[in-house]
């Protein structure tokens, strides 16, 4: 934990985001971010950096919709809050999307206040599109309305940047990530090493480098839960003998190049 923050302070800052979204308070939501704040939503898409870009992000994806956060679990590690949740988004045509997510908030102090420096939204864009298509006419109408909003607020470059969210490590990346974690849960050091790239970063907990054997020792008995592939990352809800958390794995092909465990601090 940062010497200058408590978990309660950081969680209170993060919780102001769904509060502002619920009442459609654009100014309050944008004010949560640092002046050079960054939103990557979904992870892998082109980021929105700075106040003006974040305002346009709000106008495109938040303002026109009714959004409810169903938070299952929060983890605070250093100045990072990682949320395990499902987001219900009701679009103007009445279609509601249920999107499993992991939201990572990296916070920074600006003056006397905590602000969001970076927001990384891990969710699967193809899953959302699939829900829209499955919703029939209302889903098609919602997609038809979103397209001009996206172009109007983000421009062609922004629309193309958003579509980069379709590029993910996919099923192979998920198998690599979950295979590594399942091997660790079994106590299989060799199985873990078989998935890690040469020189892979292993931090468990995040910010604390550990060797492969020590990592396996710490997480033996780990259980794998919700798994999300976004961009080059796979995030996994995990349960270990010491509690719940979120594992963040960076994947290149079928190899894991970085593993960080966001678990509660002692």
C-alpha angles and dihedrals in degrees: 000000000000111000088232100051142053125214088246092057093050094045090049090054092049093046090059088070097068089038092058092042092052093058095036092242102164096178094049092049096048090045089063089074130082115247090260093037120156130212120192106183111190102014107248095038123103109285124240108227127188133012099289093050092047090051090054090048089054092048091052105041110015112029098058094048140064108235129189124189116214101192116197100176142353128207123194118199119168106314093335127100117195116194125200107204152128119243118212110202118187110195126208092265091058098254113136122210122203108206122184109218149174111207119198117198117190107195132201134185115249109185106313096337137080113236135183109259095177134008117195115188111198109199137125115257094195090056091055092048089049090055091050092052092046090054091069119206096001091050092049090048090051091051090048091054094044094055097065091040089054093048094042096050101030104027125219092300091053093047091051089045091053091050089060084078087080089067106089140147085252128185095339091053091048091051091050092049098044092041090057093048093045090050089051090050089055091049091248106151093173090052090053093049091050091064100039119091121234107281094011117171113241117185120171106195101020110266093028116095113215136179121248096255093047091049091053091047091053096049103033106143092030116160123209120226136163111008125198129184115203124160109322092333135091117197121195133191106228138186118205132178088265098047146284128316147139126265116210114201127184110210133199111186106310095338131089111227097180135019124186126177118211102200131150116279120243 
